[in-house]
């Protein structure tokens, strides 16, 4: 790093240490847990302020109904949502079908009527504070906010570009399955479901990283995995307090038993069949969104000398 850049970086660090309260609008916003306001304008202004008027933030305001029109808005991030789903399953029903419902007479609360009879979205849940709306929007959901209501709807519309299922270069085999994990968490859980078709396969999800809010999933087979080990994995993961988790290697460094040992104490694999085989022996898997490497614990030395073809 040149002297000029080094000097600028040191000045920035000093200013940041002197004024830790500045430029933390998002953190304070999250800590306060601000509830959804009945005033639509207040909610939209707050969300725009936190997101900094980013050009990928889409806010579409419109009016629902004709006899008793209600101002509404959908909020989503362009590039994280399925645009066709937003148009066909959310916008179109709200603008067209709601009038038919209104003509027949609303039998219940306006928001409940929309949720029960208008929207054709599989995943839908109510939220009552703005941080939950923000977290949902930043992970690809679409928020529906109505004027006059202190609750909003989060609609599952996640869709983004991702790599397809391919054979991993690091674990190529001569005989055996050639599919590997991808960088998408939900694809990886589905690959394990295809291998282990039992209701005892459980996934527990949590978010790590104060800035990245990376989705991490604990996978185990209830009845085969030792409950004490599952609880210990859960405890160690919840104890991680960092700004970012960008790869499973970050987590491995925090949860391993002997950081200075030359031998690994946490296993990793890109292959669903290898991970499934270990889970069927009672181990616990740790899946991290954004990486194809899945961790398995506990890890014993003999695993370093095994290959999937051995079986």
C-alpha positions in Angstrom: 0.0 0.0 0.0 1.5 3.4 -1.0 2.2 6.1 1.6 -0.7 8.3 0.4 -3.2 5.5 0.7 -1.8 4.5 4.1 -2.1 8.0 5.4 -5.7 8.3 4.2 -6.5 4.9 5.8 -5.0 6.0 9.2 -7.0 9.3 9.1 -10.2 7.4 8.4 -9.5 4.9 11.2 -8.9 7.8 13.7 -12.1 9.6 12.7 -14.0 6.3 13.0 -12.6 5.7 16.5 -13.4 9.2 17.6 -17.0 9.2 16.4 -18.3 5.6 16.7 -21.9 6.8 16.8 -21.7 8.1 13.3 -22.5 6.1 10.1 -24.2 3.5 12.3 -27.8 4.2 11.2 -28.4 0.7 10.1 -27.0 -0.8 13.4 -29.0 1.6 15.6 -32.1 1.0 13.4 -31.7 -2.8 14.0 -31.1 -2.3 17.7 -34.2 -0.1 18.2 -36.5 -2.6 16.6 -38.7 0.2 15.2 -42.3 -1.0 14.7 -44.2 -0.6 11.5 -46.0 2.7 11.4 -49.6 3.0 10.2 -48.4 5.8 8.0 -47.1 4.4 4.8 -44.9 7.4 4.0 -43.1 7.1 7.3 -42.2 3.5 6.6 -41.0 4.1 3.1 -38.9 7.2 4.2 -37.3 5.1 7.0 -36.4 2.2 4.6 -35.0 4.6 2.0 -32.9 6.4 4.6 -31.4 3.1 5.9 -30.7 1.7 2.5 -29.2 5.0 1.3 -31.5 5.5 -1.8 -29.6 2.6 -3.6 -30.5 2.4 -7.2 -31.3 -1.3 -7.0 -34.0 -0.6 -4.4 -37.5 -0.8 -6.0 -40.5 0.8 -4.3 -43.7 0.6 -6.3 -46.6 2.6 -4.8 -50.2 2.0 -6.0 -53.7 2.0 -4.7 -55.8 -1.2 -3.9 -59.5 -1.2 -4.4 -61.9 1.4 -5.8 -64.8 1.8 -3.3 -62.5 2.2 -0.3 -59.0 2.7 -1.9 -56.0 1.9 0.3 -52.5 3.2 -0.5 -49.9 0.4 -0.7 -46.4 -0.2 -1.8 -44.2 -3.2 -2.6 -40.5 -3.0 -1.7 -37.8 -5.3 -3.1 -34.2 -5.4 -4.4 -33.8 -5.7 -8.1 -31.7 -8.8 -8.9 -32.6 -10.7 -5.8 -36.3 -11.4 -6.7 -38.2 -13.3 -9.4 -39.6 -10.4 -11.4 -42.2 -12.5 -13.1 -43.4 -13.8 -9.8 -43.7 -10.2 -8.4 -45.7 -9.1 -11.4 -48.0 -12.1 -11.8 -48.4 -13.4 -8.2 -48.4 -10.1 -6.3 -49.0 -7.0 -8.4 -51.6 -8.4 -10.8 -53.8 -10.0 -8.2 -53.7 -6.9 -6.0 -54.7 -4.5 -8.8 -57.2 -6.7 -10.6 -58.5 -9.5 -8.3 -59.0 -7.2 -5.3 -61.7 -5.3 -7.1 -63.7 -8.5 -7.6 -63.3 -9.3 -3.9 -64.4 -5.8 -3.1 -67.5 -6.1 -5.3 -68.5 -9.3 -3.5 -67.9 -7.6 -0.2 -65.0 -8.1 2.1 -65.9 -10.7 4.8 -63.0 -9.9 7.0 -60.1 -7.4 7.7 -58.7 -5.9 4.5 -55.1 -7.2 5.1 -56.4 -10.6 6.1 -58.6 -10.7 3.0 -55.5 -10.0 0.8 -53.5 -12.7 2.6 -56.2 -15.3 2.4 -58.0 -14.8 -0.9 -55.9 -12.6 -3.2 -52.1 -13.3 -3.1 -50.9 -16.5 -4.8 -47.5 -16.8 -3.1 -46.4 -20.0 -1.4 -44.3 -18.3 1.4 -46.0 -15.5 3.2 -45.8 -14.2 6.8 -46.6 -11.1 8.8 -44.1 -8.8 10.4 -44.6 -6.0 12.8 -41.3 -4.1 12.8 -39.1 -2.5 10.2 -35.8 -4.4 10.9 -37.6 -7.6 9.9 -38.8 -6.0 6.7 -35.3 -4.9 6.0 -33.8 -8.3 6.6 -36.4 -9.9 4.4 -35.9 -7.5 1.5 -32.1 -7.8 1.7 -32.4 -11.6 1.3 -34.7 -11.5 -1.7 -38.2 -11.3 -0.2 -40.8 -8.7 -1.3 -42.5 -6.6 1.4 -46.1 -5.4 1.0 -46.9 -2.4 3.2 -50.4 -1.0 3.5 -51.3 2.5 4.7 -53.3 2.4 8.0 -51.9 -1.0 9.1 -49.1 -1.6 11.7 -48.2 -5.0 10.2 -46.8 -5.8 6.8 -46.4 -8.9 4.7 -43.2 -10.5 3.6 -43.6 -12.6 0.4 -41.2 -15.3 -0.7 -39.9 -14.2 -4.1 -36.2 -15.1 -3.8 -34.4 -15.8 -7.1 -30.9 -15.0 -8.3 -28.3 -16.2 -10.6 -26.5 -19.3 -9.3 -24.1 -22.0 -10.5 -25.6 -25.3 -11.5 -24.9 -28.6 -9.8 -21.6 -29.9 -11.2 -18.9 -32.4 -10.3 -16.5 -30.8 -7.8 -12.9 -30.5 -9.1 -11.4 -31.1 -5.6 -13.1 -34.5 -5.1 -13.5 -36.1 -8.5 -14.3 -39.9 -8.4 -14.0 -42.8 -10.8 -17.1 -44.5 -9.6 -19.9 -42.7 -7.7 -22.2 -39.7 -7.9 -20.7 -36.7 -9.7 -22.9 -34.0 -8.3 -21.5 -31.4 -5.9 -22.8 -28.7 -3.6 -23.2 -25.2 -5.0 -23.1 -21.7 -3.4 -26.9 -21.7 -2.8 -27.9 -22.9 0.6 -31.4 -24.1 -0.4 -29.9 -26.2 -3.3 -27.5 -27.8 -0.9 -30.2 -28.8 1.6 -32.3 -30.3 -1.2 -29.3 -32.4 -2.3 -29.1 -33.8 1.2 -32.8 -34.4 1.2 -32.5 -36.5 -2.0 -29.9 -38.7 -0.3 -31.6 -39.0 3.1 -35.3 -39.4 2.7 -36.3 -39.5 6.3 -38.4 -37.1 8.4 -35.6 -37.4 11.1 -33.3 -35.2 8.9 -33.5 -31.8 10.6 -32.2 -28.4 9.5 -31.7 -25.6 12.0 -31.0 -22.2 10.5 -29.3 -19.1 12.1 -27.6 -16.0 10.8 -24.0 -15.1 11.5 -22.0 -12.0 10.8 -23.2 -8.5 11.9 -22.8 -7.1 8.5 -23.2 -10.0 6.1 -26.0 -11.8 8.1 -24.9 -15.1 6.4 -27.4 -17.9 6.6 -25.9 -21.0 8.3 -27.7 -24.3 8.7 -27.0 -27.1 11.2 -27.9 -30.5 9.6 -28.3 -33.7 11.6 -30.4 -36.9 11.7 -32.4 -37.0 15.0 -31.8 -40.3 16.7 -28.4 -40.9 15.1 -26.6 -37.7 16.1 -25.7 -37.3 19.7 -27.8 -34.5 21.1 -24.9 -33.3 23.2 -22.8 -32.8 20.1 -25.7 -31.0 18.3 -26.1 -28.7 21.4 -22.3 -28.0 21.4 -22.3 -27.1 17.7 -25.2 -24.8 18.3 -23.5 -23.2 21.3 -20.2 -22.6 19.4 -21.9 -21.1 16.4 -24.1 -18.8 18.5 -20.9 -17.6 20.2 -19.3 -16.4 17.0 -19.3 -12.6 17.0 -17.8 -11.1 13.8 -18.8 -8.7 11.1 -18.6 -11.1 8.2 -18.9 -14.8 7.4 -18.1 -15.3 3.7 -17.0 -18.9 3.6 -17.3 -22.0 5.8 -13.5 -21.7 6.6 -14.3 -18.6 8.7 -16.6 -20.8 10.9 -14.1 -23.7 11.0 -11.4 -21.4 12.6 -13.9 -20.5 15.3 -15.2 -23.9 16.3 -12.3 -26.3 15.9 -11.0 -28.0 19.0 -7.2 -27.5 18.6 -6.3 -24.4 16.5 -2.6 -25.1 16.7 -2.8 -28.8 15.9 -1.3 -30.0 12.5 -4.3 -32.3 12.2 -7.8 -31.2 11.2 -10.5 -31.4 13.8 -13.3 -30.3 11.4 -14.1 -32.1 8.2 -15.2 -30.5 4.9 -16.6 -31.8 1.6 -18.1 -30.6 -1.6 -20.0 -33.9 -2.3 -23.5 -34.6 -1.0 -23.0 -38.4 -0.9 -19.9 -38.0 1.3 -21.7 -35.6 3.7 -24.8 -37.8 3.8 -22.6 -40.8 4.6 -21.0 -39.0 7.5 -24.3 -37.8 8.8 -25.6 -41.4 8.7 -22.8 -42.3 11.0 -24.0 -39.7 13.5 -22.1 -36.6 12.6 -23.4 -33.1 12.3 -23.2 -31.0 9.1 -22.8 -27.3 8.9 -23.9 -25.6 5.7 -23.0 -22.0 4.9 -24.8 -19.9 2.2 -22.3 -18.7 -0.4 -19.9 -21.7 -0.4 -20.0 -25.3 -1.7 -17.9 -26.6 1.2 -20.0 -28.3 3.9 -18.4 -28.8 7.4 -18.8 -32.0 9.4 -18.1 -32.6 13.1 -16.7 -34.4 14.9 -13.8 -35.3 12.6 -11.5 -38.2 13.3 -8.0 -38.9 11.8 -9.0 -42.1 9.9 -11.3 -40.0 7.7 -8.2 -38.5 6.1 -7.3 -41.9 4.7 -10.8 -42.7 3.3 -12.3 -42.2 -0.1 -15.9 -42.6 -1.2 -14.9 -45.5 -3.5 -13.7 -47.5 -0.5 -17.3 -48.3 0.3 
